[in-house]
Amino acid sequence: MDEPLVTESELLRRVAYLLLEDHDFLRAFYGILRPEHFVSAEFRFLVAFALDFYGQHRRAPTLDAFRIEIQEPRATWTVSGVKPELLEALVDALEKDGPPSSSLDLYIRDKLEHYIKAQEFIGAVRAASIHI
């Protein structure tokens, strides 16, 4: 069976949706997924929000909960490079796209696992190069 073609940006949008709306998906990646795995300040913020929410409530947040969270930008966002308008655009895109199909969900899980492993490897190489 051929895997569907999904660009990296599409993959990350689908990951964002599943982190905010899918309890089983978030639970599966809780403890291994970290905000530092991502380049985008906005995506790091979203991942941190989802992980913190799950840590407190043991369930995934929702798009609505995330929209409420980003309504009041904080001063710390400027320091970390988070742009509120990009967060709002992301939520709008996620609402428009909706949930991925179940076959795409499995593909996204697999690709996210590979992405995390690659990011961990990059981090290990960087740490090792500092000590050489």
Order of alpha helices (4+ residues) and beta strands (2+ residues): alpha-alpha-alpha-alpha-alpha-alpha-alpha
